[in-house]
Structures are given as C-alpha cells and as structure tokens.
C-alpha cells in the first residue's frame, strides 16, 4: 500500500502501489506543465460512505511513498486513460487497469472503486 502526502494535511492518502505508480506519472506530467486539476475517489467499504476530492497544484508540496521498493511495470494504456480523465473538467477519475495489464494484475476497463484509503 502506497501513500500520498499532500500539502500540510496530517491525513495521508493510502493507495495500492500499482495504482499509485500510474497516478504518479499522470500527476507529475500535469504538475510539470503547471496544470492544476482534481483527483477524486470513492471511499472503500471499511470507511464511512462517500467520496473525496483533492485539488492538485504545483505550488503545494506532494510526496509519493511506495511500500514495494521495486518499481511497477507500467501500462501505457492505463496511463493514457488516467491522463484523458485528468484533462477533463471532472479531473482524474480512477478506472480499472486495461487489457494490456502484466500477468497477474487483472484486465478490466470498467470504472471501479480502487483501494484508496485515508487514515
């Protein structure tokens, strides 16, 4: 389970490492271009019902921490889908990994609730 530390918030956002690796690429690309945007997620079943959104801006400190010391093999198609949503007025909407997923990582392009938790 990876973690995003954003701004001065004492509440880290926990995201599965593989999803976080893909989000990191899209987020870093957008922020490098000085483009602000939102990231939204549905709360997991073990949390109160609802959803959260954060506004990402290049002037706000951001840190990605991965549990696994080895980098994930990235899916170009999944990055493209996340980037398309990042460029929309709704911001990044996390979708499931697509059909070119590495073995053992599933292959489903329907929207889904991704294991993202705030603690």
C-alpha positions in Angstrom: 0.0 0.0 0.0 1.5 3.3 -1.1 0.8 6.8 0.3 0.4 10.3 -1.0 1.3 13.1 1.4 -0.2 16.3 0.1 0.3 19.8 1.4 0.2 20.3 5.2 -2.5 17.7 5.7 -1.9 15.4 8.6 -4.1 12.8 6.8 -2.1 10.7 4.3 -4.0 9.1 1.4 -3.3 5.4 1.0 -3.4 3.9 -2.4 -2.4 0.5 -3.7 1.2 0.6 -5.1 0.3 -0.3 -8.7 -2.4 2.3 -8.9 -0.2 4.9 -7.3 2.6 4.3 -9.8 0.3 5.0 -12.7 -1.2 8.1 -10.9 2.2 9.4 -10.2 3.1 9.5 -13.9 0.0 11.4 -14.8 0.1 13.8 -11.8 3.8 14.6 -12.3 3.2 15.3 -16.0 0.3 17.7 -15.3 2.1 19.5 -12.5 5.3 19.8 -14.6 3.2 21.7 -17.1 1.8 23.9 -14.2 -1.7 22.5 -14.8 -3.9 22.2 -11.8 -6.6 19.5 -11.6 -8.6 17.3 -9.2 -8.3 13.7 -8.1 -11.4 12.0 -6.8 -12.2 8.6 -5.3 -15.0 6.7 -3.7 -14.3 5.7 -0.1 -13.6 2.0 0.4 -16.2 -0.2 2.2 -14.3 0.0 5.5 -14.8 3.8 5.7 -17.9 6.0 6.1 -19.8 6.0 2.8 -18.9 8.8 0.4 -16.2 10.2 -1.8 -13.3 12.6 -1.6 -11.6 15.1 -4.0 -8.3 16.9 -3.7 -7.2 19.9 -5.8 -3.6 19.4 -7.0 -1.5 22.4 -7.7 2.3 22.6 -8.5 2.9 25.1 -5.5 1.6 22.6 -2.9 4.1 20.0 -1.6 3.4 16.4 -2.8 5.2 13.2 -1.9 4.6 9.7 -3.1 5.7 6.8 -0.9 5.6 3.2 -2.2 5.6 0.1 0.0 7.3 -2.0 -2.6 11.0 -1.0 -3.2 10.8 -2.3 -6.8 9.1 0.0 -9.4 6.0 -1.3 -11.0 5.8 -2.2 -14.7 3.6 0.5 -16.2 0.7 0.1 -18.6 0.8 2.8 -21.3 -2.9 2.3 -22.0 -3.9 2.7 -18.3 -1.7 5.9 -18.1 -3.5 7.2 -21.2 -6.9 6.6 -19.7 -6.0 8.4 -16.5 -4.4 11.3 -18.5 -7.6 11.6 -20.5 -9.7 11.9 -17.3 -7.1 14.4 -15.9 -7.6 16.6 -18.9 -11.4 16.6 -18.4 -13.4 19.1 -16.4 -14.0 16.4 -13.8 -10.3 15.7 -13.1 -8.7 12.3 -12.6 -11.3 9.5 -12.2 -9.6 6.3 -11.4 -10.5 3.5 -13.8 -9.5 -0.2 -13.7 -6.4 -1.3 -15.4 -6.9 -2.2 -19.1 -6.3 -5.3 -21.2 -2.6 -4.9 -21.6 -2.0 -5.5 -17.9 1.0 -7.5 -16.9 0.2 -11.1 -15.9 -1.5 -11.4 -12.6 -2.7 -7.8 -12.5 -6.2 -8.3 -14.0 -7.7 -6.9 -17.1 -10.9 -4.8 -16.8 -11.5 -1.4 -18.3 -14.8 -0.7 -16.4 -14.9 2.0 -13.8 -14.2 0.7 -10.3 -13.7 1.6 -6.7 -9.9 1.4 -6.2 -8.4 0.6 -2.8 -7.7 4.2 -1.7 -8.0 4.9 2.0 -7.4 8.0 4.1 -6.2 7.3 7.6 
